[in-house]
Amino acid sequence: MKRLWFMGILVGLVVSSMSAQNQYLWIKLADDRVVINAAFRELTEETIVVKSGMKKVEFSLSEVDRIRVIQQSEILEGALYGSAIGFGAGAAIGFIAQSNGTDRQNPLSAALIFTVVGGVVGTVKSAFEKPEPIIDLHGKNVAEKRRIIESLLLQKQE
């Protein structure tokens, strides 16, 4: 019983730690350079500042042709949420079966089986969700680009 509670708390802590979303930007610049996995830092009137690797990099908005916000942790979150739900359902089913006398197995084994099944289902569901679109900024002036990027970043934070 203590192991079951410990595992439930552990799964809950892992899932809650994943609730902070890891947003990264994919940016295509006018000279066909592409910046991947750039962490957003700041948007000024004329520039966008990102962290790429270990460096802080600043690009003029006039250089930015396309941008996409990528949620890096979506598949992992799906797996963790699926596992947490599977764990809870498996534990409940295990306790019900044990209390009815229909099953002499430890409820922990049912919880573990459902945890794996839930993790697989959550992973598959997250993997097939529609990816974020690439926003085309080509031909827009700096003020329009800033407004579009700002609204895109605010929308993703919600």
NUZALO-440100 format. One record per residue: residue number from 1; x, y, z of N, C-alpha, C in turn. Coordinates in pm, whole numbers, plus 32768, in hexadecimal, padded with zeros to 4 digits. Each point is the difference from the previous one (the first is absolute). Example, Ala and Ser with C-alpha at 12.3 -4.5 7.8 and 13.67 -1.06 7.14 Angstrom:
% residues 2
num;neast;nnorth;nup;caeast;canorth;caup;ceast;cnorth;cup
1;8527;7DC7;830C;7FA7;8077;8000;805A;8078;8000
2;7FDD;8069;7FB8;8052;8077;8006;7FB3;806D;8049
//
This chain:
% residues 158
num;neast;nnorth;nup;caeast;canorth;caup;ceast;cnorth;cup
1;8052;7F88;8000;7FAE;8078;8000;8057;807F;8000
2;806B;7FFB;8050;8059;8074;8006;8042;8018;7F78
3;8024;7F92;7FBB;803E;800E;7F7D;7F9F;803F;7F9D
4;7F81;7FDB;8009;7F9B;8037;7FA6;7FF2;8096;8015
5;7FFB;802C;807D;7FF6;808F;801D;807D;8049;7FD1
6;8074;7FC5;8019;807D;803D;7FD5;8004;8011;7F68
7;7FD8;7F98;7FB7;8000;8008;7F6E;7F9C;8068;7FCF
8;7F8C;8007;8041;7F9D;8064;7FDA;8033;808D;8014
9;8042;8017;806F;8039;8085;801B;806F;801E;7F9D
10;8053;7F9D;7FE2;806D;8014;7FA0;7FCC;8023;7F75
11;7F9C;7FB6;7FD2;7FC4;801E;7F7D;7FC3;808C;8001
12;7FBB;8025;806B;7FC5;8085;800B;8068;806F;7FFC
13;806F;7FEC;8044;806A;8065;7FFF;803E;8011;7F75
14;8015;7F91;7FBC;803B;8007;7F7A;7FA1;8049;7FA1
15;7F7E;7FDE;8006;7F9F;8041;7FA9;7FF5;8094;801F
16;7FFE;8025;8080;7FF4;808E;8021;807D;804D;7FD8
17;8074;7FC1;8003;807A;8047;7FD7;8002;8017;7F69
18;7FB3;7FB2;7FB4;7FFD;800F;7F70;7F98;8067;7FD3
19;7FB3;8037;805C;7F96;805C;7FD8;8037;8083;7FC7
20;807B;8024;8025;803E;8076;7FC3;8029;7FDC;7F72
21;7FCB;8048;7FA1;801A;7FDD;7F74;8083;8039;7FD2
22;8047;7FAD;7FB4;8080;802B;7FC6;7FE4;8032;7F73
23;7FFF;8081;7FF0;7FE9;803B;7F7C;8084;8021;7FBE
24;800B;7FD4;7F86;8074;8021;7FAF;7FD1;803C;7F7E
25;8054;8051;7FC4;7FDE;803E;7F81;8052;7FC3;7F91
26;7FC1;7FF4;7F8D;8043;7FDF;7F83;7FF4;807F;7FAE
27;8071;8039;7FD7;7FFF;8081;7FBA;804B;7FF0;7F7C
28;7FC0;8027;7F92;8043;8005;7F7E;8019;8091;7FE0
29;807E;801F;7FE4;8028;8089;7FE3;8004;8018;7F69
30;8003;807D;7FD9;7FF9;8028;7F73;8073;7FC7;7FAD
31;8073;7FED;803C;8073;7FCC;7FB4;8008;7F67;8006
32;7F8D;7FC0;8014;7FF2;7F6E;8004;8046;7FBC;8074
33;8029;804C;8064;8030;7FC3;807B;7F87;7FD2;8050
34;800F;7F92;8046;7F95;7FCD;8055;8037;7FED;808C
35;7FB6;8032;8061;8024;7FF0;808D;7F9B;7FA0;803D
36;8031;7F91;8035;7FA6;7F9D;803E;8018;7FFB;8096
37;7F9A;7FD7;8047;8007;7FF3;8092;8032;807E;8044
38;7FCD;8071;7FD5;8026;8080;803D;7F9C;8021;806E
39;8031;8019;8075;7FAA;8024;8071;7FE7;8097;7FFD
40;7F81;8027;8000;7FDB;808E;7FFB;802F;8047;807D
41;8039;8078;7FEE;802B;8052;8070;7FBC;8088;8002
42;7FFA;8045;7F8E;7FCB;8089;8002;7FD6;8029;7F73
43;7F99;8053;7FFB;7FD3;803A;7F82;8000;8098;8012
44;8053;8045;7FB0;8006;8091;8007;7FB8;803A;7F87
45;8006;8082;7FF0;7FBE;8040;7F8D;803A;7FD3;7F7B
46;8082;7FE5;8000;8045;7FE0;7F82;803E;7F75;7FFB
47;800B;7FBB;8073;804B;7F82;8004;7FB6;7F93;804E
48;802D;7F86;7FEA;7FD6;7F8F;8054;8080;7FC4;8039
49;8002;7FE8;8081;8074;7FCB;8044;7FE0;7F71;802C
50;8058;7FA3;7FDC;7FED;7F74;8022;8082;7FC8;8039
51;7FF4;7F8F;8042;8076;7FB8;802F;800B;7F83;7FA8
52;806C;7FF8;7FB6;8019;7F8E;7FA8;807E;7FBB;802F
53;7FF2;7F86;802E;8072;7FBD;803F;801F;8046;8082
54;8079;802D;800E;8028;8048;8079;800C;8095;7FE9
55;7FDD;802D;7F86;8012;808D;7FDD;7F7B;8049;7FF8
56;8003;807C;802B;7F8F;805B;7FF0;8011;8043;7F77
57;7F9C;7FF4;7FA9;800B;8033;7F78;7F8D;8061;7FE6
58;801F;806C;7FB9;7F9C;8066;7FE0;7FF3;8009;7F68
59;7F82;7FFA;7FD0;7FE5;800C;7F71;7FA5;8078;7FE9
60;801A;8047;7F95;7FA7;806C;7FD7;7F7F;7FC2;7FCE
61;7F8F;803A;8024;7F80;7FCB;7FD0;7FF5;8008;7F69
62;8047;805C;7FC3;7FFE;800A;7F6E;803E;7F84;7FBF
63;8056;7FB7;804B;803F;7F86;7FCD;7FA7;7F84;800B
64;7F9F;8003;8059;7FAE;7F8A;801E;7F97;7FEC;7F92
65;8008;7F8D;7FBC;7F9F;7FDE;7F96;7F91;7FA4;8031
66;8024;7FA0;8053;7F9E;7F9F;8033;8022;7FDF;8090
67;7F99;7FDA;804B;8015;7FDC;808C;7F9B;7F95;8027
68;802A;7FAB;805A;7FA8;7F98;8033;801F;7FE9;8093
69;7F99;7FF3;8052;8012;7FE0;808D;7FF2;7F68;800E
70;8063;7FC3;803D;8001;7F6E;8011;7FF5;7FE1;8095
71;7FA4;7FA9;8020;7FF1;7FD1;8089;8050;7F7E;800D
72;8079;8008;8033;8059;7F8D;8007;7FC9;7F90;8057
73;7FBB;8021;8069;7FDC;7F9A;8062;7F77;7FC2;7FE9
74;7FBD;801B;7F91;7F79;7FCD;7FEE;7FF8;7F68;8000
75;805B;7FBC;7FBB;7FFB;7F6E;7FFD;801F;7FC6;8088
76;8065;8037;8043;8022;7FD1;8086;7F8E;801B;8062
77;7FC2;8074;7FF6;7F8E;801D;8056;7F8F;7F9E;7FE9
78;7FE5;7FE1;7F80;7F97;7F9F;7FE0;801D;7F79;803F
79;807E;7FD6;7FF9;8027;7F80;803C;7FEF;8004;8097
80;8029;806E;803E;7FF6;800A;8092;7F6F;8009;8030
81;7FAE;8050;7FBA;7F74;8009;8026;7FBA;7F7A;7FED
82;801E;7FBD;7F90;7FC7;7F7B;7FE8;8029;7F9D;806A
83;807F;8005;8027;8032;7FA7;8068;7FBC;801C;8086
84;7FF0;807F;8021;7FC0;8024;807F;7F6F;7FD1;8003
85;7FB9;8015;7F93;7F74;7FD3;7FFA;7FFB;7F68;8005
86;805A;7FBE;7FB6;8005;7F6E;8002;8021;7FCA;808A
87;805C;8042;8045;8024;7FD5;8087;7F87;8008;805D
88;7FBB;8071;7FFB;7F8A;8011;8055;7F93;7F9B;7FE0
89;7FE6;7FED;7F7F;7F98;7FA0;7FD7;8029;7F72;8027
90;807E;7FDD;7FE9;8030;7F7A;8023;7FF9;7FE5;8095
91;8027;8063;804F;7FF9;7FEF;8091;7F70;7FEF;802E
92;7FA7;8051;7FC9;7F72;7FF5;8025;7FC8;7F77;7FD9
93;801E;7FD4;7F87;7FCF;7F7D;7FD3;803C;7F91;8055
94;8081;800B;8020;8041;7F9D;8054;7FC3;7FF8;808B
95;7FE3;8073;803C;7FC1;8002;8085;7F72;7FC8;7FFC
96;7FB6;8024;7F98;7F77;7FCD;7FF4;8001;7F69;7FEE
97;8057;7FCE;7FA9;8008;7F70;7FE9;802C;7FB7;807F
98;805D;803A;8048;8030;7FC2;807B;7F94;8001;806D
99;7FB6;806E;800B;7F99;8009;8068;7F89;7FA7;7FE2
100;7FE5;7FE5;7F80;7F92;7FA6;7FDB;802A;7F6E;8008
101;807E;7FE7;8018;8031;7F77;800A;8013;7FBC;7F7A
102;7FF4;8049;7F92;800F;7FC3;7F7C;8091;7FF6;7FD5
103;8058;8047;8043;808C;7FFF;7FD8;8056;8007;807E
104;8061;7FA7;8009;8057;7FFD;8076;8085;8048;7FE6
105;800D;803D;7F8C;807C;8048;7FE0;8005;8085;8049
106;8077;8030;800F;8018;8082;803C;7FCA;806D;7FA2
107;7FB7;8063;8033;7FD1;806E;7FA9;8071;8049;7FB9
108;807A;7FF7;8037;8073;8041;7FC1;801C;7FC7;7F75
109;7FEC;7F7F;7FEE;801A;7FC5;7F7C;7F9D;8035;7F99
110;7F81;800E;8026;7F9E;803A;7FA3;8022;8092;7FE3
111;802A;8048;8066;8025;808D;7FEC;8076;800C;7FA0
112;8063;7FA8;800E;8074;8005;7FA7;7FDC;7FDE;7F70
113;7FAC;7F9C;7FED;7FD5;7FDB;7F79;7FB5;8073;7FBF
114;7FA3;803B;8049;7FB3;8070;7FC9;8056;807D;7FEC
115;8069;800F;8051;805C;8070;7FEF;8046;7FF6;7F79
116;802F;7F8A;7FDE;8043;7FEA;7F7F;7F9E;8016;7F8D
117;7F89;7FC5;800B;7F9C;8010;7F96;7FD9;8094;7FF1
118;7FE9;8044;806F;7FDD;808E;7FFB;806F;8054;7FC4
119;807D;7FE0;8020;8072;8048;7FC7;8008;7FEF;7F6A
120;7FE8;7F87;7FD0;8002;7FE8;7F6F;7F90;804C;7FBC
121;7F88;7FF9;8038;7F8E;8047;7FC6;8019;8098;7FFF
122;8032;8037;806D;801D;808E;8007;806B;802B;7F9D
123;8065;7FAD;7FEE;806A;801E;7FA0;7FCC;8001;7F72
124;7FB3;7F9A;7FDC;7FC9;7FF7;7F79;7FA2;8074;7FE4
125;7FAB;8022;8061;7FA2;806F;7FEE;804C;8084;7FE9
126;8065;8019;8050;804E;807C;7FF4;804F;8005;7F7E
127;8033;7F8E;7FD5;8053;7FFD;7F87;7FAE;8020;7F83
128;7F7E;7FE1;8001;7FAF;8015;7F8A;7FAE;8080;8003
129;8015;8052;8066;7FBA;8081;8002;8038;805A;7F93
130;7FAF;805C;7FD5;8027;8059;7F93;8074;805A;802C
131;806D;8004;7FB1;8071;8056;8025;7FDC;8094;7FF0
132;804B;8052;8044;7FEB;8090;7FF8;8022;8032;7F74
133;7FB1;805D;7FCC;801B;8031;7F78;8079;805E;7FFD
134;803B;8009;7F8A;806D;805F;7FE9;7FBF;8082;7FD2
135;801D;806D;8044;7FC5;8081;7FE0;805B;8048;7F9B
136;7FC7;8021;7F8E;804A;8044;7F95;7FFB;8096;8018
137;8074;803C;8013;800A;8090;8019;803E;804A;7F8A
138;801E;7FB7;7F95;8040;803C;7F8B;7FA7;806E;7FC5
139;8039;8075;7FE5;7FB7;806F;7FC4;7FBA;805B;8064
140;8007;7FDF;807F;7FC0;8054;8067;8068;8062;8036
141;7FD0;8074;802B;805E;8061;803A;8020;7FDA;8091
142;8061;8044;803A;8031;7FDE;8085;7F93;8008;806A
143;7FAA;8066;7FF8;7F94;8010;8062;7F9D;7F8B;7FF8
144;7FDE;7FD6;7F86;7FA4;7F8E;7FEF;8040;7F7F;8034
145;8081;7FEC;7FE2;8045;7F89;8030;8002;7FFC;8099
146;801C;8074;803C;8004;8006;8092;7F78;7FDE;803C
147;7F97;8039;7FC6;7F78;7FE5;8032;7FDC;7F6C;7FF2
148;8020;7FC3;7F8F;7FE1;7F73;7FE8;804F;7FA6;805F
149;8081;801A;800F;8053;7FAF;805A;7FD2;800F;8090
150;7FE1;8079;8027;7FD1;801A;8089;7F7F;7FB2;801B
151;7FA0;8007;7FA4;7F81;7FB9;8014;8015;7F69;7FFE
152;805B;7FCF;7FAD;801F;7F72;7FFA;803A;7FD0;8085
153;805D;804C;8036;803E;7FD8;807F;7F9D;8009;8074
154;7FAC;8065;8001;7F9C;800D;806A;7F9A;7F91;7FF7
155;7FDA;7FDC;7F88;7F9D;7F95;7FE9;8037;7F7B;8034
156;807E;7FE5;7FEC;803D;7F82;8029;8015;7FF6;8096
157;8003;8072;8044;8014;7FFF;8091;7F80;7FDC;804A
158;7F90;800E;7FBE;7F7F;7FE4;8042;7FE5;7F6E;800D
//
